[in-house]
Amino acid sequence: MSIWDERYQGEEYHFGTEPNVFLVSQSEWFKPGMSCLAVADGEGRNGVWLAEQGLQVLSVDSSQVAVAKARALAARRGVTMDVELVDLTRWDWPENHFDVVAGIFIQFLVPVLREQMFDHIKRSLKPGGLLLLQGYAPRQLEYRTGGPSQVENLYTDTLLREAFADMDIVHLIEHDSIISEGAGHCGMSALIDLVARKVG
């Protein structure tokens, strides 16, 4: 059993069942019928909410336990979304396919694999498609209210500006905010939010 399967064991949802606050704050971008990829969507809280907004959602994660709970949450909330068990480092990412990619706290990869994943995300977006990304900034190591303990996995303004320099950065801000996302993310947190549009 993987570390993620262990984390998601049990009936409780580790990061809760409500959507991420940053994602909800960007709802002005969403239109029914848009295609959306929810990257490393865990137990499905964000994918399900996106499906509730009328988007055609593909929710992917590497944990069998999480994927089963995501399907159960979608059924309970009465929405349809595709859920797939994938290893994102080996997945055959579709190209020019999605109107929206949501990456909420996807900070589990070492830098070289993160760079590859960011490239895959960019290629998977249609021209004009939007990336919505939220992660922890290095100050999070002081708060210890969630997220990775390795500083190299955390995001900085410079890192994201460089990684997405070939996109139109619509919004990029660091902030300290209190979040409440189940037992996994709870309390004052050092966050960084990005909205970027694929040029073309």
Secondary structure, 3 states (H helix, E strand, C coil): CCHHHHHHCCCCCCCCCCCCHHHHHCHHHCCCCCEEEECCCCCCHHHHHHHHCCCEEEEEECCHHHHHHHHHHHHHHCCCCEEEECCCCCCCCCCCCEEEEEEECCCCCCHHHHHHHHHHHHHHEEEEEEEEEEEECCCHHHHCCCCCCCHHHCCCHHHHHHHCCCEEEEEEEEEEEEEEECCCEEEEEEEEEEEEEECC
